[in-house]
Amino acid sequence: MGSNKSVAGGVVRFVLRAMLILFLSSTLYLVICRWLLPPITLTQLGAVTGGYGLKRSYVSWNEIPRNVKLAAIASEDQLFPEHNGFDWKSIDKSMNAKPRKGKKSRERGGGASTISQQTAKNVFLWQGSGWGRYVRKAPEFYFTQLIEWTWGKRRIMEVYLNVIEMGPGIFGIEAASKAYFNKHAKDLTRSEAAMIIACLPNPKKYTVKPESRIVAWRTAHILGQMDNLEGDEDVEEVIKTP
């Protein structure tokens, strides 16, 4: 009986020690990623093992054009400049809120996850639905809050636009620009930027080339929202080049 308790206690200590090491190492990795872009992500590894390959070319903040940053906010998270990583407001309240003086109203945009959450999930966690989605919730909350505190909005956006999947095996705006338009991201037009961002809800299904019907519809919508956000002081503060 005593032997069984000793074994059980040893297992518990091992698990707790492993969890502590994982927690500390992941936190250190997050701090390092404040300055260095992730060498690889689980989603990128999944693309390789899934037979899609890996097309990726990281670029700096200054090499990502303003139109791409604006399109990402217009499409995925229009409240990105002002939330703390999570959208605690309902979509209805966001859309029906009265605009503040001197500012244009912004809709929520995107899906259930903010850009900060999507970045945390793509860099530190895994994709997928089912039970794995519920297991992911607690660490996703932790990593999202921590990158908001330690990285800041521009760094979150920079990492997001470098690691997000923008087509089967295509990661980041530079690789997507080369794959779809045979040019560097810095040379993308406004409509080309919107077209690439339009595939983000499901980049393996919503094809940019050939342009799927949903991408065509979303591109037009994103361009309209970009016009609406133009000049918003909070948005401009995030997307401007220092």
C-alpha positions in Angstrom: 0.0 0.0 0.0 2.8 2.3 1.0 4.7 1.4 -2.2 1.6 2.4 -4.3 1.4 5.8 -2.6 5.1 6.3 -3.2 4.8 5.6 -6.9 1.7 7.8 -7.2 3.5 10.6 -5.4 6.4 10.3 -7.7 4.2 10.5 -10.7 2.5 13.6 -9.4 5.8 15.3 -8.7 7.1 14.4 -12.1 4.0 15.8 -13.8 4.1 19.0 -11.7 7.8 19.4 -12.5 7.2 18.9 -16.2 4.4 21.4 -16.2 6.6 24.0 -14.4 9.4 23.5 -16.9 7.0 23.8 -19.8 5.5 26.9 -18.3 8.8 28.6 -17.7 10.3 27.6 -21.0 7.2 28.8 -23.0 7.2 32.1 -21.1 10.9 32.6 -21.9 10.2 31.7 -25.6 7.4 34.3 -25.6 9.8 37.0 -24.3 12.4 36.0 -26.9 9.8 36.3 -29.7 9.4 40.0 -28.7 12.5 40.5 -30.8 12.9 37.4 -32.9 10.2 35.9 -35.2 9.3 32.2 -34.4 11.7 29.8 -36.2 8.8 27.3 -36.7 5.2 26.8 -35.5 3.0 23.8 -34.9 0.8 24.9 -37.8 3.7 25.2 -40.1 5.0 21.7 -39.1 1.4 20.4 -39.7 1.5 21.9 -43.3 4.8 20.0 -43.9 3.6 16.7 -42.6 0.3 17.2 -44.3 2.0 17.4 -47.7 1.4 21.1 -48.3 5.1 22.1 -47.9 6.3 25.3 -46.3 6.5 28.6 -48.2 7.6 31.3 -45.8 9.7 34.4 -45.9 9.6 36.7 -42.8 9.7 40.5 -43.3 10.1 43.4 -41.0 7.4 45.8 -39.9 8.7 48.4 -42.3 8.4 46.0 -45.2 4.8 45.2 -44.6 2.8 47.9 -46.4 0.2 50.0 -44.7 -2.6 48.6 -46.9 -1.9 45.0 -45.6 -2.1 46.1 -42.0 -5.2 48.2 -42.6 -6.8 45.2 -44.5 -6.1 42.8 -41.6 -7.7 45.1 -39.1 -10.7 45.9 -41.4 -11.3 42.2 -42.0 -10.3 40.4 -38.8 -10.5 42.7 -35.8 -11.6 46.3 -36.1 -11.3 46.8 -32.3 -7.7 45.6 -32.3 -6.3 49.1 -31.5 -8.3 49.4 -28.3 -9.0 46.0 -26.7 -6.7 44.2 -24.3 -6.5 41.1 -26.4 -10.1 40.0 -26.0 -13.4 41.4 -27.3 -15.5 41.5 -24.2 -18.2 43.5 -26.0 -20.9 41.7 -28.1 -20.9 42.1 -31.8 -24.3 43.9 -31.7 -23.1 46.4 -29.1 -19.9 47.1 -31.2 -21.9 47.6 -34.4 -24.6 49.8 -32.7 -22.3 51.8 -30.5 -22.5 55.6 -31.1 -19.3 56.9 -32.7 -17.0 59.0 -30.5 -16.4 62.6 -31.4 -13.8 62.9 -34.1 -13.8 59.1 -34.8 -15.5 56.8 -37.2 -17.5 53.9 -35.8 -15.9 50.5 -36.1 -17.5 47.1 -36.3 -16.1 44.0 -34.7 -15.1 42.3 -38.0 -13.6 38.8 -38.3 -14.6 35.8 -36.4 -14.7 34.9 -32.7 -11.0 35.4 -32.1 -9.2 38.7 -32.0 -5.9 39.2 -33.9 -4.1 38.9 -30.6 -5.8 35.5 -29.9 -5.0 34.3 -33.4 -1.4 35.3 -33.0 -1.1 33.5 -29.7 -2.7 30.4 -31.1 -0.6 30.3 -34.2 2.8 31.0 -32.5 2.5 29.0 -29.2 -0.4 26.5 -29.6 -2.2 24.5 -32.3 -5.1 24.7 -34.7 -8.2 22.5 -34.9 -11.6 22.1 -33.3 -13.2 19.4 -31.2 -12.0 18.6 -27.8 -8.6 20.2 -28.5 -10.2 23.6 -28.8 -11.4 23.4 -25.2 -8.0 22.2 -24.0 -6.4 25.1 -25.7 -8.6 27.8 -24.1 -6.7 28.3 -20.9 -3.2 28.5 -22.4 -4.6 30.7 -25.2 -5.9 33.1 -22.6 -2.5 33.2 -20.9 -0.4 33.7 -24.0 -2.8 36.3 -25.5 -2.7 38.4 -22.3 1.1 38.1 -22.0 1.8 39.2 -25.6 -0.5 42.2 -25.1 1.5 43.1 -22.0 5.0 42.4 -23.4 4.9 42.8 -27.2 2.5 45.6 -27.8 0.1 46.1 -30.8 2.6 46.7 -33.5 4.7 43.6 -32.7 1.6 41.5 -32.4 0.5 42.7 -35.9 4.0 42.1 -37.3 4.2 38.5 -36.0 0.6 37.9 -37.1 1.2 38.9 -40.7 4.4 36.8 -40.8 3.1 33.5 -39.4 -0.6 33.3 -40.3 -1.5 30.8 -43.0 -2.5 32.5 -46.3 -3.0 29.5 -48.5 -2.1 25.8 -48.3 1.5 25.7 -47.0 1.8 29.5 -47.6 2.7 31.4 -44.4 3.0 35.2 -44.1 2.3 38.1 -46.3 5.6 38.0 -48.2 5.3 34.4 -49.2 1.6 35.0 -50.2 2.5 38.0 -52.2 5.2 36.1 -54.1 2.9 33.0 -54.6 -0.1 34.9 -55.8 1.2 38.1 -57.5 4.9 37.4 -58.0 6.0 40.5 -56.2 7.2 41.6 -52.8 4.7 42.4 -50.1 5.8 46.0 -50.1 4.6 46.4 -53.7 1.1 45.1 -53.2 -1.8 47.3 -54.3 -4.7 48.0 -52.0 -7.0 45.5 -53.8 -4.2 42.8 -53.8 -3.7 43.3 -50.1 -7.4 42.9 -49.4 -7.7 39.8 -51.7 -5.0 38.0 -49.7 -6.4 38.9 -46.4 -9.9 37.8 -47.6 -8.8 34.1 -47.5 -7.9 34.1 -43.8 -11.0 32.5 -42.3 -10.2 29.3 -44.2 -7.0 29.7 -46.4 -7.2 26.1 -47.7 -10.8 26.5 -48.9 -11.0 30.2 -49.8 -8.6 30.3 -52.7 -6.9 33.6 -53.9 -5.7 32.2 -57.2 -8.0 31.2 -58.8 -10.2 33.6 -56.9 -13.0 31.8 -55.2 -16.5 33.4 -55.0 -16.2 34.0 -51.2 -12.8 35.7 -51.6 -14.2 38.0 -54.3 -17.1 38.9 -52.0 -14.9 39.4 -49.0 -12.4 41.5 -50.9 -15.1 44.0 -51.9 -16.3 44.1 -48.3 -12.8 44.5 -46.9 -12.0 47.4 -49.3 -15.2 49.1 -48.1 -14.2 48.7 -44.5 -10.7 50.0 -45.2 -12.3 53.1 -46.6 -14.4 53.4 -43.5 -11.4 53.1 -41.2 -9.2 55.4 -43.1 -8.2 58.3 -40.9 -9.3 56.7 -37.6 -6.7 57.9 -35.2 -6.4 54.7 -33.1 -6.0 52.5 -36.3 -3.5 55.0 -37.8 -1.4 54.9 -34.6 -1.1 51.1 -34.9 -0.4 50.8 -38.6 2.0 53.7 -39.1 5.7 53.2 -39.8 7.8 54.7 -36.9 
